[in-house]
Amino acid sequence: MYIKASASIRSNYNEIAKLCKETGEPVYLTKNGEGDLVVMDIVAFEHRVKELRLAEELLSARAARLNGAKGYTVGEARKKLHKTIAEVKKETEANGISG
């Protein structure tokens, strides 16, 4: 965990930005000794947002399954996936898109 005084963002922006980019970790900024802000590299932030969205989707799917939603066997999922891939291929070829 990286902690810096909030005043350091003004005088050491480049150092803090470099630390964020190199580590992929957030830097916690304090004000009067208390937590105030978190600064992160944008790539690391976007990666974390994607992970959180995926986790939400997985939790939602699990809750739906526990509430009786229909599930698929591996074989059924494979067939469904192959059918979707074939449909997308057909559609892209029909639209003149190479893939």
C-alpha distances in whole Angstrom, upper triangle without the diagonal:
4,6,10,13,15,18,16,16,20,20,18,18,18,16,13,15,15,11,11,14,14,10,11,8,8,7,8,11,13,17,18,15,15,13,15,13,11,12,12,14,18,18,15,16,19,18,16,19,22,20,20,24,25,23,25,28,28,28,31,33,32,33,36,37,37,39,42,41,43,41,42,42,41,45,45,41,42,46,44,42,45,47,44,43,47,48,45,47,50,49,47,50,52,51,51,47,47,44
4,7,10,12,15,13,13,17,17,14,14,15,12,10,12,12,9,9,13,12,10,11,8,7,5,6,9,11,14,16,14,14,12,13,12,10,10,11,13,17,18,15,16,19,19,17,20,23,22,22,25,26,25,27,30,30,30,33,35,35,36,39,40,40,42,45,44,45,43,44,45,44,47,47,44,45,48,46,44,46,48,46,45,49,49,46,48,51,50,48,51,53,51,51,48,47,44
4,7,9,12,10,11,15,15,13,14,15,13,10,13,14,11,12,15,15,13,14,11,9,6,5,6,7,11,13,10,11,9,11,10,9,10,12,15,18,20,17,17,21,21,20,22,25,24,24,27,29,27,29,32,32,32,35,37,37,37,40,42,42,43,46,45,47,46,47,48,46,50,50,46,47,51,49,46,49,51,48,48,51,51,48,50,53,52,50,53,55,53,53,50,50,47
4,6,8,7,8,11,12,10,11,13,11,9,12,14,11,12,16,16,15,16,13,11,7,6,5,6,9,11,10,11,10,10,10,10,10,13,15,19,21,19,19,22,23,22,24,27,26,26,29,31,30,31,35,35,35,37,40,40,40,43,45,44,46,49,48,50,48,50,51,49,53,52,49,50,53,51,48,51,53,50,49,53,53,50,52,55,53,51,55,56,54,54,51,51,48
4,5,5,8,10,11,10,12,15,13,11,14,16,14,15,19,20,19,19,17,14,10,8,5,5,6,8,8,9,9,9,10,11,12,15,18,21,23,22,21,25,26,24,26,29,29,28,31,33,32,33,37,37,37,39,42,42,42,45,47,46,48,51,50,52,51,52,53,52,55,55,52,53,56,54,51,54,56,52,52,56,55,52,54,57,55,54,57,59,56,56,53,53,51
4,5,6,8,10,10,10,14,13,11,13,16,15,15,18,20,19,19,17,14,10,9,5,5,6,9,9,10,9,8,8,10,10,14,17,19,22,21,20,23,25,23,24,28,28,27,30,32,32,32,35,37,36,38,41,41,41,44,46,46,47,50,49,51,50,51,53,52,55,54,51,52,55,52,50,53,54,51,51,54,54,51,53,56,53,52,55,57,54,54,51,51,49
4,5,6,7,9,10,13,13,12,14,17,16,17,20,21,21,22,19,17,13,12,8,8,8,10,11,13,13,11,11,13,13,16,19,21,24,23,22,26,28,26,27,31,31,30,33,36,35,36,39,40,40,41,44,45,45,47,49,50,51,54,52,55,53,55,56,55,58,58,54,55,58,55,53,56,57,54,53,57,56,53,55,58,56,54,57,59,56,56,53,53,51
4,5,5,5,7,10,9,8,11,13,13,14,17,18,18,19,17,15,11,11,8,10,10,13,13,14,14,13,12,13,12,15,17,19,22,21,21,24,26,25,26,30,30,30,32,35,34,35,38,39,39,41,44,44,45,47,49,49,51,53,52,54,52,54,55,53,57,56,53,53,56,54,51,54,56,52,52,55,55,52,53,56,54,52,56,57,54,55,51,51,49
4,6,5,5,9,9,7,9,12,12,12,15,17,17,17,16,13,10,11,8,10,11,14,15,15,14,12,11,11,9,12,14,16,19,19,18,21,23,23,24,27,28,27,30,32,32,33,36,37,37,39,41,42,43,45,47,47,49,51,50,52,50,51,53,51,54,54,50,51,54,51,49,51,53,49,49,52,52,48,50,53,51,49,52,54,51,51,48,48,46
4,6,6,9,10,10,11,14,15,15,18,20,20,21,20,17,14,14,12,13,13,16,17,18,17,15,14,14,13,16,17,19,22,22,21,24,26,26,27,30,31,31,33,35,35,36,39,40,40,42,45,45,46,48,50,51,52,54,53,55,53,54,56,54,57,57,53,54,57,54,51,54,55,52,51,55,54,51,52,55,53,51,54,55,52,53,49,50,48
4,6,9,9,10,12,14,14,16,18,19,20,21,20,18,15,16,13,15,15,17,18,19,19,17,16,17,15,17,18,21,23,23,23,26,28,28,29,32,33,33,35,37,37,38,41,42,43,44,47,48,48,50,52,53,54,57,55,57,55,56,58,56,59,59,55,56,58,56,53,56,57,54,53,56,56,53,54,57,55,53,56,57,54,54,51,51,50
4,6,5,6,9,10,11,12,14,15,17,18,17,15,12,14,12,14,15,18,18,19,18,17,15,15,13,15,15,18,20,20,21,24,25,25,27,29,30,30,33,35,35,36,39,40,40,42,44,45,46,48,50,50,52,54,53,55,53,54,55,53,56,56,52,53,55,53,50,53,54,51,50,54,53,50,51,54,53,50,53,55,52,52,49,49,47
4,5,5,6,8,10,11,12,14,15,16,15,14,11,13,12,15,16,19,19,20,18,16,14,13,10,12,12,15,17,17,18,20,22,22,24,26,27,28,30,32,32,34,36,37,38,40,42,43,44,46,47,48,50,52,50,52,50,51,52,50,53,53,49,50,52,50,47,50,51,48,47,50,50,47,48,51,49,47,50,51,49,49,45,45,44
4,5,5,6,9,10,10,12,14,15,15,14,13,15,15,18,19,22,22,23,21,19,17,16,12,13,12,15,16,17,18,20,22,22,24,26,27,28,30,32,33,34,36,38,39,40,42,43,44,46,48,49,50,53,51,52,50,51,52,50,52,52,49,49,52,50,47,49,50,47,46,49,49,46,47,50,48,45,48,50,47,47,44,43,42
4,6,5,6,9,10,10,12,14,14,13,11,14,13,16,19,21,20,21,20,19,17,15,12,13,12,16,17,17,18,21,22,22,24,27,27,28,30,32,32,34,36,37,38,40,42,43,44,46,47,48,50,52,51,52,50,50,51,49,52,52,49,49,52,50,47,49,51,48,47,50,50,47,48,51,49,47,50,52,49,49,45,45,43
4,5,5,6,9,10,11,12,11,10,7,10,10,13,16,19,18,18,16,15,13,11,8,9,10,13,15,14,15,18,19,19,21,24,24,25,27,29,29,31,33,34,35,37,39,39,41,43,44,45,47,49,47,49,47,48,49,47,50,50,46,47,49,48,45,47,49,46,45,48,48,45,46,49,48,45,48,50,48,48,44,44,42
4,5,5,6,9,10,10,11,10,9,12,13,16,19,22,21,21,18,17,14,12,8,8,7,10,12,12,13,16,17,17,19,21,22,23,25,27,28,29,31,33,34,35,37,38,39,41,43,44,45,48,46,47,45,46,47,45,48,48,44,44,47,45,42,44,46,43,42,45,45,42,43,46,44,42,45,47,44,44,41,40,39
4,5,5,6,8,10,11,11,11,14,15,19,21,24,23,23,21,20,17,15,11,10,9,12,13,13,15,17,18,19,21,23,23,25,27,28,29,31,33,34,35,37,38,39,41,43,44,45,47,49,47,48,46,46,47,45,48,48,44,44,47,45,42,44,46,43,42,45,45,42,43,46,45,42,45,47,45,44,41,40,38
4,6,5,6,8,8,9,8,12,13,16,19,22,21,21,18,18,16,13,10,9,9,13,13,12,14,17,17,17,20,22,22,23,26,27,27,29,31,32,33,35,37,37,39,41,42,43,45,47,45,47,45,45,46,44,47,47,43,43,46,45,42,44,46,43,42,46,46,43,44,47,46,43,46,49,46,46,42,42,39
4,6,6,5,6,6,7,10,12,16,19,22,21,20,17,17,14,11,8,6,5,9,10,8,10,13,14,14,16,18,18,20,22,23,24,26,28,29,30,32,33,34,36,38,39,40,42,44,42,43,41,42,43,41,44,44,40,40,43,42,39,41,43,40,39,43,43,39,41,44,43,40,44,46,43,43,40,39,37
4,6,5,8,9,11,14,16,20,23,26,25,24,21,20,17,14,11,8,5,8,8,8,11,13,13,14,16,18,18,20,22,23,24,26,28,29,30,32,34,34,36,38,39,40,42,44,42,43,41,41,42,40,42,43,39,39,42,40,37,39,41,38,37,40,41,37,38,42,40,38,41,43,41,40,37,36,34
4,6,8,11,12,15,18,21,24,27,25,25,22,22,19,16,13,11,9,12,11,10,13,15,15,16,19,20,20,22,24,25,25,28,30,30,31,34,35,35,37,39,40,41,44,45,43,44,42,42,42,40,43,43,40,40,43,41,38,40,42,40,38,42,42,39,40,43,42,40,43,45,43,42,39,38,35
4,5,8,10,13,16,19,23,26,24,23,20,21,18,14,12,10,9,12,11,9,12,15,13,14,17,18,18,20,22,23,23,25,27,28,29,31,33,33,35,37,38,39,41,43,41,42,40,40,40,38,41,42,38,38,42,40,37,39,42,39,38,41,42,39,40,44,42,40,43,46,44,43,40,39,36
4,7,10,13,16,19,23,26,24,23,20,20,16,13,11,7,7,9,8,5,8,11,10,10,13,15,14,16,19,19,20,22,24,24,26,28,29,30,32,34,35,36,38,40,38,39,37,37,38,36,39,39,35,36,39,37,34,37,39,36,35,38,39,36,37,41,39,37,40,43,41,41,37,36,34
4,7,10,13,16,20,23,20,19,16,17,14,10,9,7,8,11,11,7,9,12,11,10,14,16,15,16,19,20,19,22,24,24,25,28,29,30,31,33,34,35,37,39,38,39,37,38,39,37,40,40,37,37,40,39,36,39,41,38,37,41,41,38,40,43,42,40,43,45,43,44,40,39,37
4,6,10,13,16,19,18,16,13,13,10,6,6,5,7,10,11,9,9,12,13,11,13,16,16,16,19,20,20,22,24,25,25,28,30,30,31,34,35,35,37,40,38,40,38,39,40,39,42,42,38,39,42,40,38,40,42,39,39,42,42,39,41,45,43,41,45,46,44,45,41,41,38
4,6,10,13,16,15,14,11,11,8,6,5,6,9,12,14,12,12,16,16,15,17,20,19,19,22,24,24,25,28,29,29,31,33,33,34,37,38,39,40,43,42,44,42,43,44,43,46,46,42,43,46,44,41,44,46,43,42,46,46,43,45,48,46,45,48,50,47,48,44,44,42
4,7,10,13,11,10,7,8,6,5,6,9,12,15,17,15,14,18,18,16,18,21,21,20,23,25,24,25,28,29,29,31,34,34,34,37,38,38,40,43,42,44,42,44,45,44,47,47,43,45,48,46,43,46,48,45,44,48,48,45,47,50,48,47,50,52,50,50,47,47,44
4,7,10,9,8,6,6,5,6,8,11,14,17,19,17,16,20,21,19,21,24,24,23,26,28,27,28,31,32,32,34,36,37,37,40,41,41,43,46,45,47,46,47,48,47,51,50,47,48,51,49,46,49,51,47,47,51,50,48,50,53,51,49,52,54,52,52,49,49,47
4,6,6,5,4,5,7,9,11,15,18,20,23,21,20,23,24,22,24,27,27,25,28,31,30,30,34,34,34,35,38,38,38,41,43,43,44,47,46,49,48,49,51,50,53,53,49,51,54,51,49,52,54,50,50,54,54,51,53,56,54,52,56,57,55,56,52,52,50
4,5,5,6,6,9,12,14,17,21,23,26,24,22,26,27,25,26,30,30,28,31,33,32,33,36,37,36,38,41,41,41,43,46,45,46,49,49,51,50,52,54,53,56,56,52,54,56,54,52,55,56,53,53,57,56,53,55,58,56,55,58,60,57,58,55,55,53
4,6,8,9,12,15,17,21,24,26,29,27,26,30,31,28,29,33,33,31,34,36,35,35,39,40,39,40,44,43,43,46,48,47,48,52,51,54,53,55,56,56,59,58,55,57,60,57,55,58,60,56,57,60,59,57,59,62,60,58,62,63,61,62,58,59,57
4,7,9,12,14,17,20,23,26,28,26,25,28,29,27,28,32,31,29,33,35,33,34,37,38,37,39,42,41,41,44,46,45,47,50,50,52,51,53,54,53,57,56,53,55,58,55,53,57,58,55,55,59,58,56,58,61,59,58,61,63,60,61,58,58,55
4,6,10,12,15,18,22,24,27,24,23,26,27,24,25,29,28,27,30,32,30,30,34,35,33,35,39,38,38,41,43,42,43,46,46,49,48,50,51,51,54,54,50,52,55,53,51,54,55,52,52,56,56,53,55,58,56,55,59,60,58,59,55,56,53
4,6,8,12,15,19,21,23,21,19,22,23,21,22,25,25,23,26,28,27,27,31,31,30,32,35,35,35,38,40,39,40,44,43,46,44,46,48,47,51,50,47,48,51,49,47,50,52,49,49,52,52,49,52,54,53,51,55,56,54,55,52,52,50
4,7,10,14,17,19,22,20,18,21,23,20,21,25,24,23,25,28,27,27,30,32,30,32,35,35,35,38,40,40,41,44,43,46,45,46,48,48,51,50,47,48,51,49,47,50,51,48,48,52,51,48,50,53,51,50,53,55,52,53,50,50,48
4,7,10,14,15,18,16,14,18,19,17,18,21,21,20,23,25,25,25,28,29,29,30,33,34,34,36,38,38,39,42,41,44,43,44,46,45,48,47,44,46,48,46,44,47,48,45,45,48,47,45,47,50,48,46,50,51,49,50,46,47,45
4,7,10,12,15,13,11,14,16,14,15,18,18,17,20,23,22,23,26,27,27,28,31,32,32,34,36,36,38,41,39,41,40,41,43,42,45,45,41,42,45,43,41,44,45,42,42,45,45,42,44,47,45,44,47,49,46,47,44,44,42
4,7,9,12,11,9,13,15,13,15,18,18,18,20,23,23,24,26,28,28,29,32,33,33,36,37,38,39,42,40,42,41,42,43,42,45,45,41,42,45,42,40,43,44,41,40,44,44,40,42,45,43,42,45,47,44,45,41,41,39
4,6,8,7,6,10,11,10,12,15,15,16,18,20,20,22,24,25,26,28,30,31,32,34,35,36,38,40,38,40,38,39,40,39,42,42,38,39,42,39,37,39,41,38,37,41,40,37,39,42,40,39,42,44,41,42,38,38,36
4,6,5,6,9,10,11,12,14,15,17,19,20,21,23,25,26,27,29,30,32,33,35,36,37,39,41,39,40,38,39,40,38,41,41,37,38,40,38,35,38,39,36,35,39,39,35,37,40,38,36,39,41,39,39,35,35,33
4,5,5,6,8,10,10,12,14,15,16,18,20,21,23,24,26,27,28,30,31,33,34,36,37,39,37,38,36,37,38,37,39,39,35,36,38,36,33,35,37,33,33,36,36,32,34,37,35,33,36,38,35,36,32,32,30
4,5,5,6,9,10,11,12,14,15,17,18,20,21,23,24,26,27,29,30,32,33,35,36,38,35,36,34,35,36,34,36,36,32,33,35,33,30,32,34,31,30,33,33,30,31,35,33,31,34,36,34,34,30,30,28
4,6,5,6,9,10,11,12,14,15,16,18,20,21,22,24,26,27,28,30,31,33,35,36,34,35,33,34,35,33,36,36,32,32,35,33,30,33,35,32,31,34,34,31,33,36,35,33,36,38,36,36,33,32,30
4,5,5,6,9,10,11,12,14,15,16,18,20,21,22,24,26,27,29,30,31,33,35,33,34,33,33,35,33,36,36,32,33,35,33,31,33,35,31,31,35,34,31,33,36,35,33,36,38,36,36,33,33,31
4,5,5,6,9,10,11,12,14,15,17,18,20,21,23,24,26,27,29,30,31,33,31,32,30,31,32,31,34,33,29,30,32,30,27,30,31,28,28,31,31,28,30,33,31,29,33,34,32,33,29,29,27
4,5,5,6,9,10,11,12,14,15,17,18,20,21,23,24,26,27,29,30,32,30,31,29,29,30,28,31,31,27,28,30,28,26,28,30,27,26,30,30,27,29,32,31,29,32,34,32,33,29,29,27
4,5,5,6,9,10,10,12,14,15,16,18,20,21,22,24,25,27,28,30,28,30,28,29,30,29,32,31,28,29,32,29,27,30,32,29,28,32,32,29,31,34,33,32,35,37,35,36,32,32,30
4,5,5,6,9,10,11,12,14,15,16,18,20,21,22,24,26,27,29,27,28,27,28,30,28,31,30,27,28,31,28,26,29,30,27,27,31,30,28,30,33,31,30,34,35,33,34,31,31,29
4,5,5,6,9,10,11,12,14,15,16,18,20,21,22,24,26,27,25,26,24,25,26,25,28,27,23,25,27,25,22,25,27,23,23,27,27,24,27,29,28,27,30,32,30,31,28,28,25
4,5,5,6,9,10,10,12,14,15,16,18,20,21,22,24,26,24,25,23,24,25,24,27,26,23,24,27,25,23,26,27,25,25,28,28,26,28,31,30,29,33,34,33,34,31,31,28
4,5,5,6,9,10,10,12,14,15,16,18,20,21,22,24,23,24,23,24,26,25,28,27,24,26,29,26,24,28,29,26,27,30,30,28,30,33,32,31,35,36,35,36,33,33,30
4,5,5,6,9,10,10,12,14,15,16,18,20,21,23,21,22,21,22,24,24,27,25,22,24,26,23,22,25,26,23,24,27,27,25,27,30,28,28,32,33,31,33,30,30,28
4,5,5,6,9,10,10,12,14,15,16,18,20,21,19,20,18,19,21,20,23,22,19,21,23,21,19,22,24,21,22,25,25,23,26,29,27,27,31,32,31,32,29,29,26
4,5,5,6,8,10,10,12,14,15,16,18,20,18,20,18,20,21,21,24,23,20,22,25,23,21,25,26,24,25,28,28,27,29,32,31,31,34,36,35,36,33,33,30
4,5,5,6,9,10,10,12,14,15,16,18,17,19,18,20,22,22,25,24,21,23,26,23,22,26,26,24,25,29,28,27,30,32,31,31,34,35,34,36,33,34,31
4,5,5,6,8,10,10,12,14,15,17,14,16,15,17,19,19,22,20,17,20,22,19,18,22,23,20,22,25,24,23,26,29,27,28,31,32,31,33,31,31,28
4,5,5,6,9,10,10,12,14,15,14,15,13,15,17,17,20,19,16,19,21,19,18,22,23,21,22,26,25,25,27,30,29,29,33,34,33,35,32,32,29
4,5,5,6,9,10,10,12,14,13,15,14,17,19,20,23,21,19,22,24,22,22,25,26,24,26,29,29,28,31,33,32,33,36,37,37,38,36,36,33
4,5,5,6,9,10,10,13,11,13,13,16,19,20,23,21,18,22,23,21,21,24,25,23,25,28,27,26,30,31,30,31,35,35,35,37,34,35,32
4,5,5,6,9,10,11,9,10,10,12,15,16,19,17,15,18,20,17,18,21,22,20,22,25,25,24,27,29,28,30,33,34,33,36,33,34,31
4,5,5,6,9,10,9,11,10,13,15,16,19,18,16,19,22,20,20,24,24,23,25,28,28,27,30,32,32,33,36,37,37,39,36,37,33
4,5,5,6,9,9,12,12,15,18,19,22,21,19,23,24,22,23,26,27,25,27,30,30,30,33,34,34,35,38,39,39,41,38,39,36
4,5,5,6,5,9,9,13,16,18,21,18,17,21,22,19,20,24,24,23,25,28,27,27,31,32,31,33,36,36,36,39,37,37,34
4,5,5,5,7,7,10,13,15,18,16,15,19,20,18,19,23,23,22,25,27,27,27,30,32,32,33,36,37,37,39,37,38,35
4,5,7,10,10,14,16,18,21,19,19,22,24,22,23,27,27,26,29,31,31,31,34,36,35,37,40,40,41,43,41,41,38
4,6,9,11,15,18,20,23,20,20,24,25,23,24,28,27,26,29,32,31,31,35,36,35,37,40,40,40,43,41,42,39
4,6,9,12,15,18,20,18,18,21,22,20,22,25,25,25,28,30,29,30,33,34,34,36,38,39,39,42,40,41,38
4,6,10,13,16,18,15,15,19,19,17,19,22,22,21,24,26,25,26,29,30,30,32,35,35,35,38,36,37,34
4,7,10,13,14,12,12,16,16,14,16,19,19,19,22,24,23,24,27,28,28,30,33,33,34,36,35,35,33
4,7,10,12,9,9,13,14,12,14,17,17,17,20,22,22,23,26,27,27,29,32,32,33,35,33,34,31
4,6,8,6,6,9,10,9,11,14,15,15,18,19,20,21,23,25,25,27,29,30,31,33,32,31,28
4,5,5,6,9,10,11,12,14,15,16,18,20,21,23,24,26,27,29,30,32,33,35,33,32,29
4,6,5,6,9,10,10,12,14,15,16,18,20,21,22,24,26,27,28,30,31,33,31,30,26
4,5,5,6,9,10,11,12,14,15,17,18,20,21,23,24,26,27,29,30,32,30,29,26
4,5,5,6,9,10,11,12,14,15,17,18,20,21,23,24,26,27,29,30,29,28,25
4,5,5,6,9,10,10,12,14,15,16,18,20,21,22,24,26,27,29,26,26,23
4,5,5,6,9,10,10,12,14,15,16,18,20,21,22,24,26,27,25,24,21
4,5,5,6,9,10,11,12,14,15,16,18,20,21,22,24,26,24,24,21
4,6,5,6,9,10,11,12,14,15,17,18,20,21,23,24,23,23,20
4,5,5,6,9,10,11,12,14,15,16,18,20,21,23,20,20,17
4,5,5,6,9,10,10,12,14,15,16,18,20,21,19,19,16
4,5,5,6,9,10,11,12,14,15,16,18,20,19,19,16
4,5,5,6,9,10,11,12,14,15,17,18,17,17,15
4,5,5,6,9,10,11,12,14,15,16,15,14,11
4,5,5,6,9,10,11,12,14,15,14,14,12
4,5,5,6,9,10,10,12,14,13,14,13
4,5,5,6,9,10,11,12,11,11,10
4,5,5,6,9,10,11,9,9,8
4,6,5,6,9,10,10,11,10
4,5,5,6,9,9,11,11
4,5,5,6,5,7,7
4,5,5,6,7,8
4,5,8,10,12
4,6,9,11
4,6,10
4,6
4
